[in-house]
């Protein structure tokens, strides 16, 4: 009798990746591993009142909602603490370890994070005690002096933001004060810009699987990922991948993206707390089949392996490396080993070889099917009219390119 592992999808308004994920699992069907048969039904989760003692049927939940909404966030905490449901991203660190905390941790670990300052709110909180508190312990500060310490050009951005909301590039004092005045109650960072860079990268990581993509934030959202191979030297590519896996192993995030700018041969991470990363067909295009097949592989491995939810972090293991006098390159290799251990890399590769040798073939069959083309059109038609045809044409072309590259790789 097959073992059944129900996978829950906690969604907002996304349609492309959950539809593709469901289709890939359906085409894979039951798999064999360790002498047993395993089945993986899926269910899209609705948000309802819940009994704290009610035990859910899910073996694993993919969360794409809880960062923005409190009810699903508290439900995830409950099922992690009480029911041993596996979550790809730790909801406790995801809530507490926002971009500010991520900067702090990665600085201590020795990564080349640009100069960053946190500045007080422009508008104070509404609290009758604020005036007395501020008079005693909240002195006025010189914004221009802080900006001078950071250096122009710089970025002002929310300490816990996402999707580039509230991010402003600043080149002079006038822009600085205008952006600060507009920030209102948001708590902001000032971070040195890395101008005249060689390459802007965004890495998408799913478990121990990472793909590094050339990314251009200045282009339209549906044209930012360039399907380009070997745009980084091998040692730099390894460094960028290692940084991404380090972040994820440290915070217990297994579905995350990391932005790293490469300038003068140095990898400078600027944003790596995105544990609800871009998985859209309309934007990823070439990389979409990789993302969905990688997500399927990791979820199935976690279910079959009975991988346990890591609620607590083992920060001391990483800090011992970061606080040491080891050279930077050696620290990266130590971090890589810690990350590989956390992600059970050897066991994962063995699982894929035994249970999923046909995963790429199944993915190719799916993305070449009329079913997938209907999804391309459906997703594009949800976008503004003036870009719909461009998205359809580009998605079709770039997915075909991905298929050709996979077929060429196996001869």
HELIX and SHEET records of a PDB file:
HELIX    1   1 UNK A   16  UNK A   28  1                                  13    
HELIX    2   2 UNK A   70  UNK A   82  1                                  13    
HELIX    3   3 UNK A   91  UNK A   96  1                                   6    
HELIX    4   4 UNK A   99  UNK A  108  1                                  10    
HELIX    5   5 UNK A  130  UNK A  137  1                                   8    
HELIX    6   6 UNK A  143  UNK A  150  1                                   8    
HELIX    7   7 UNK A  173  UNK A  183  1                                  11    
HELIX    8   8 UNK A  221  UNK A  223  5                                   3    
HELIX    9   9 UNK A  234  UNK A  251  1                                  18    
HELIX   10  10 UNK A  281  UNK A  284  1                                   4    
HELIX   11  11 UNK A  285  UNK A  287  5                                   3    
HELIX   12  12 UNK A  288  UNK A  305  1                                  18    
HELIX   13  13 UNK A  315  UNK A  322  1                                   8    
HELIX   14  14 UNK A  328  UNK A  342  1                                  15    
HELIX   15  15 UNK A  345  UNK A  355  1                                  11    
HELIX   16  16 UNK A  359  UNK A  367  1                                   9    
HELIX   17  17 UNK A  370  UNK A  381  1                                  12    
HELIX   18  18 UNK A  385  UNK A  409  1                                  25    
SHEET    1   A 3 UNK A   3  UNK A   4  0                                        
SHEET    2   A 3 UNK A  36  UNK A  39  1                                        
SHEET    3   A 3 UNK A  31  UNK A  33 -1                                        
SHEET    1   B 4 UNK A  42  UNK A  44  0                                        
SHEET    2   B 4 UNK A   6  UNK A  10  1                                        
SHEET    3   B 4 UNK A  58  UNK A  63  1                                        
SHEET    4   B 4 UNK A  86  UNK A  87  1                                        
SHEET    1   C 4 UNK A 116  UNK A 119  0                                        
SHEET    2   C 4 UNK A 188  UNK A 192 -1                                        
SHEET    3   C 4 UNK A 154  UNK A 158 -1                                        
SHEET    4   C 4 UNK A 168  UNK A 170 -1                                        
SHEET    1   D 5 UNK A 225  UNK A 226  0                                        
SHEET    2   D 5 UNK A 209  UNK A 215 -1                                        
SHEET    3   D 5 UNK A 199  UNK A 206 -1                                        
SHEET    4   D 5 UNK A 255  UNK A 263 -1                                        
SHEET    5   D 5 UNK A 266  UNK A 271 -1                                        
END                                                                             
